[in-house]
């Protein structure tokens, strides 16, 4: 049995600065391997974790975003993390960590969807259909993920690891986690305005086309916020830590300059 919240750690144990890395849906901690190897983060202690129910990791009793944020907040404190980075689903957990006060430092949100409108209609359809008819639509989608990973613009050894991790996902666990995630972003809240109101340093990183999106209204709010830095990566990038590790590492390095 694998441990819950399994860790992958790189960098000096006695480093002055540490970062918590939260992967996207269906991904494992090692999806951040390429980011960890970037020169921009040399000398930084980097702590990646696999979220419950992802890539075959044990599912926790409470898979809601607030519950994951509380546990991730405890982990960030235990690992002395100065910055929290999340991709996709992990970015939503990082968002809740900041908004709920579980974490007080800079955050980097990669490919985040702040509302239902931002998220893929296909993905939403699969999750909601699986809630009605059983997990078989989710199972079909999960079987397609390793195939899609083969087209990722990332080195072949990392691509093989990515596909192997994706194959470990279990449909029932993924359905529960994904349904909780969709319920969270469907809440009657203005997450963009709440981010701006925190006053905390936030980096929101998106590709021109890829995982997650922002509405025009959300983008306008974030662009006008003094504490938010919006980064747009040219072209189509669907797996930011895997396909754009340099730009991801640069955003993290910038966030580290804002730590006290």
Phi, psi and omega in degrees: 000128178287152177285146171289146179054045178299147187245146169234117188238135174227162180095167184295137178298328182262023180300149179290333185229143180227151182228136174262130183244122182247115185289169177280175181304137177075357184258158179254174182305322185286001171296344177265009182308312185291324176296317180299332183273356183289140182298331181299340182248016178300134179086356179264138176277121186244124185241106177258145180226149174269124181289150180305137178081359181258138174052035178085001178291150180303142179272133180281163180299320180246109183261012180293158179299316177301321179293318177296322180294322178296315181292320178295326176296319177297320180294317179300320179292316181295327182265007176057046185274133181268335183224144173243133180238133177225146176245129175056246178301319177297328177293324177294322175296316178297321176302312181293326176302316181289312185292330181270356180083009177291338178217139187247357185264189178295148177231149176240119185250111183260123175058038184279145170252118183271344179215168177303321182300331182284336188274153180302130178295325178297312180299314180298320180296319179296314182295311183292325176294321180294329176292331182273318191247359184110170191280004185296325175298321177296320180299319178296315179299319180296325179292335180279338185299313178299328177294316178296325182297333181295338180268001181294142180275076184211155182303149186302316179299319179291324179299320178295318178296317179300312180296320180297319179293319180298326180292343182279349183292141178252133189301315183295319178294315181297321179299314181298314181294315183292324178296319177297319179298313180295324176297323182294312182284348177273355182298154181280071181222153176256087186295326179297314179294323179294321176298314180298324184286342181293330184074358181278149179296125182227134171249127177246114187247125178225158167265162176303324174219132180165213184281126180080163181200173174227141173287164178300322181293317178297317180298319180296319179297314182291322179295330181274352182275127183294335184269356185249132174248120178264129179239124178246120179269128182297149173084194182259117178224116184259338181234085190303311180296331184273323186256342179227056183295325181294312180295324177296313180297323180295322177294319179295317179299321177295320179296324180295335178288348182257009178276152182277000000 
